[in-house]
């Protein structure tokens, strides 16, 4: 039996996660959002005022379909197309509105058909990167580099009723707010610092920089060789 160990950070112990429950405006819509890193789950579980929990689970993967957006088959634009479908963006410019439509038409992935999704996590600090790209103010290279340099992390999302039925609770450990809230804030501060530093870097003279309007004008679609396999050094 193939299985993986997962953790879910929460203010509460959750022995029985519920299918189709929670916030539909999360990165991948309804689902149970987990990580394979216990320490990261503890950061997600705490608040400034209260301790939290890292809930632990075993997921039996037998018979489940998995969409791995971190694999070589996909790129950051596939992830972004799912993000713009589920998260609420401030599309105040015509460029951003056009960019959203273009991503949905040309880089969308049938993610709802899978039992499990593996992909990036867009917390509030990283949401700024995605929004800036949609508004044509940072390049694809910067967006991709930010995801890695900021240590965004990979999350595993339980999507289907079948996957929920194969998720077994294995206990919960306390996340102390005095220890994990500072770590959470340090990670967020580092991400924001990275964002502002990268925004200040000029790309005007960089002939290799790819902006969202370049994708649209060039008719670039998923699998197009004009999207570099390696987006940053």
N, C-alpha and C positions, 0 to 999 in steps of 0.2 A: 504493500500500500504506500503510495507516494503522498507525503504530507509535509506541510511547512508549519513553523511556529510563528504566530503573529501577535502583535500587541496593539491595543487600542487605548489611547489616552482619554480620560474622562474625569469629571468631578465625582463620578459615581462608579460603583461596581456594577458590571453589566453581565450577569451570568447567561442571559438569554437574549441576544440581539434580535431585533424584529425586522423582518423583511418589509421593504417599502415604507420605512419610518425614518423621520428626520427631516433635514433641510434639502429640498429639491434643487436649491441654488448652489449646492456644492460643486466642486470641479467637474465631477462626472455624474451629476444628478443624484437621485436616490441611491443609497448604498451604505455599507458599513466600512468606514475608512480606517485602515490599519497600517502598521509599519512592522518591519522585521527587526527593528532596533528598540529594545526595551527603554533605553535612556531617552530616546527621542519621544517615545510615547509618554514618558513621565513629564517631559516639557509640555507636551500638548495637554496634559491632564490638569496642570495646576493653574491657579489664578493668583493675583497679587494678594488676595485675602485668604484663600483657602488651599489646603492640600488637595491632591487629586489621586488618581489611581492609574496604574498601567495594568489593564486587563489582558490576560494571556489566553490564547486560543491555539488549538491545533486544527488545521484545515486539511481535510482529506481531498486531494486533487483528482482522485480517480473519477473519470467520466466528466470532468469539468473542462470547459473551453476557456482559454486565457488569452486576453489581448495584452501583449507586452509592448507598450509604446516606447519603451527604452531600448528596444532591439534595433538592429541596423535597418530593418524593413521600413521604419518610420523616422520622421524627423520632428523638429520642434513645431513645425507648422501644423502637423496632424494633431499634436497636443493642443495647440492654440485654437484650432477649429472646434474642438470639443469644449474648451474653456469658454469661448464666446457664445456657444449655444446654451450653456448652463449658468454662467456667472453674469452678473449685471455690470455692464460697462457703461461709462459715460461717453456716449457716441455723439459728442457735441459738434463735431466737424463732419463735412460731407466725405472727407478722406476716410475717416474712421468708419463711417457707415458703409462706404463702398468696400473697404478692406474686410469688414466682417462678412459681407455677402460673398465676396470673392473667396475667402477662406472656406466658408461653408459649402460653396459650390465645387471647389477644386481640391480641398484637402481633408474633407470629412471622412470619418471612419465609422462603420456600423457598430459602434461600441455597445449599443444596447443589446446586441445579439449575444454578447459574451457573458459567461458566468462570473468571471473574475477579470479585473483590469489592473495592470501594473503600469504606473506612470508617475509623472512629476506631481508635486504638490505646490499649489499656488496660494501661499498664505498672503496676507495683506501687503507685506513689503514687496513681494515679487509680482503682485498684481500690477504695480506701477510700471514694471518693465513691459509687460504685455500691453498695457494701455498706451505706453509711449510708442511701441512698435506700430500699433494700429493707427496712431496719429502721424506716422511717418517721421518721427523725430529721433528714433534710434534704428540702427540697421539690424538685419537678421543675424549678423555675426555677433553684435553686442547682446542681443536677446539670448542667443544660444550660450555665449560665454558667461553671461550673468547667472544662468541656471546652474552652471558647474562651479564657478568661482564662489558663489554664495552658499554652496553646500545645501541646496534646496532639499535634497532628499527624495527618495522614491517611496510612494505609498502603494499599498495593495488594497483594492476596493472589492468587497463582496457585493455582487450585483443581483444575482438570481435567487429565486426561492430554493432551487436545488443546492446552490452553494451554501446558503444559510443552513440548510439541513445537514450539511457535512462539516459544520463549524462546531467544535467542541470546546467548552469553557474549561480552562485549566488553572483558574485562580486569579488573584489580583494582588498586586503589591502597592504599598502606599508611596506616593510621590510627595516629598516634603516641599512645601512652597518656599521655605527659606533657602533651599538648595537648588531647586529646579526652576523657580521663577526667574532668578538672576541669569541662569543659563539661557532661558527662553528669550529674555530681553537682550542679552548679548548677541544671540544669533540674529535677532531682528534688527538691532542697531548696525551690525556688520553688513547685513543685506542692504539697508538704507544707505549706508556709507558707500558701498559698492555702486549702488544705483546713481548717486549724485556724482561720484567720481567718473563713472562711465558716461553720464550725460554731458559732462564738461569736455570730454575728449572730442576733438573735431574730426569729422569724417568727410568733410567737404571735398578734400583733395584725394581721398582714397578711392581709386577706380574699381576696387574689388568689393566695396561696400554695397550690399543689396538691401534696399528699402522696400517697404510694402508696395509703394507705387511702381517700383521697378518690376515686381512680380506681376502686377496687374497689367501694366503697359506691354510687358513681354509675353503675356499669356502663359505664364509659368504654372505648371500643375504638378501634382504629386508624381514623383519619379523622374521629373525633368532633370537632365544632366547639368543644367545651368545652376542647380542648387548644389554647392560643393559638398562632398561627402564629409570633409573636415572643415568646420566653420570657424575654427580658431586654433591657434598654436598652443 
